[in-house]
Amino acid sequence: MADKKLTKSSNKVIAGVCGGLAEYFGFDYTITRLAYALLSIFTAFAGVLIYIILWIVMPNKG
């Protein structure tokens, strides 16, 4: 089994966080971004804080 690492994606819209999550879990980029946006809205924008934390913590692909 291949070693998968959670990294930022080169398919970036803002920082590559949603793209990286989509690559890691094998989901479509667009669906992942849409699900994140809806989740963020319905949790009183707590997703924005999570996104910023992931932006800082997730390493770049390389």
C-alpha positions as CSV (number, residue, x, y, z in Angstrom):
1,M,0.0,0.0,0.0
2,A,1.3,3.4,-0.9
3,D,2.1,5.9,1.8
4,K,-0.4,8.8,1.4
5,K,0.4,12.1,3.0
6,L,-2.0,15.0,3.5
7,T,-0.5,18.0,1.6
8,K,-1.7,21.1,0.0
9,S,-2.8,20.6,-3.6
10,S,-1.3,22.2,-6.7
11,N,-4.9,22.6,-7.8
12,K,-5.4,25.7,-5.8
13,V,-8.2,28.2,-5.5
14,I,-7.1,29.9,-2.3
15,A,-4.4,27.9,-0.6
16,G,-4.9,24.3,-1.8
17,V,-6.4,23.0,1.4
18,C,-9.7,21.7,0.0
19,G,-7.8,20.4,-3.1
20,G,-5.4,18.6,-0.8
21,L,-8.2,17.0,1.2
22,A,-9.9,15.9,-2.0
23,E,-6.7,14.3,-3.3
24,Y,-6.1,12.5,0.1
25,F,-9.6,11.1,0.4
26,G,-10.1,10.5,-3.4
27,F,-13.0,12.9,-3.8
28,D,-13.8,15.4,-6.6
29,Y,-12.3,18.9,-6.0
30,T,-15.5,20.7,-6.8
31,I,-17.7,18.5,-4.5
32,T,-15.1,18.9,-1.7
33,R,-15.1,22.7,-2.0
34,L,-18.9,22.9,-2.1
35,A,-19.2,20.6,0.9
36,Y,-16.7,22.8,2.8
37,A,-18.5,26.0,1.9
38,L,-21.9,24.6,3.0
39,L,-20.4,23.2,6.2
40,S,-18.7,26.5,6.9
41,I,-22.0,28.4,6.5
42,F,-24.1,26.1,8.6
43,T,-21.5,26.1,11.5
44,A,-21.5,29.9,11.8
45,F,-18.3,30.2,9.8
46,A,-16.3,28.0,12.1
47,G,-14.9,26.4,8.9
48,V,-13.0,29.6,8.2
49,L,-11.0,29.2,11.3
50,I,-10.4,25.5,10.5
51,Y,-9.3,26.4,7.0
52,I,-6.8,29.0,8.3
53,I,-5.4,26.4,10.7
54,L,-5.0,23.8,8.0
55,W,-3.5,26.4,5.7
56,I,-0.7,27.0,8.3
57,V,-0.3,23.3,9.3
58,M,-0.5,21.4,6.0
59,P,2.8,21.1,4.2
60,N,3.2,22.0,0.6
61,K,3.5,19.2,-2.0
62,G,7.0,18.5,-2.8
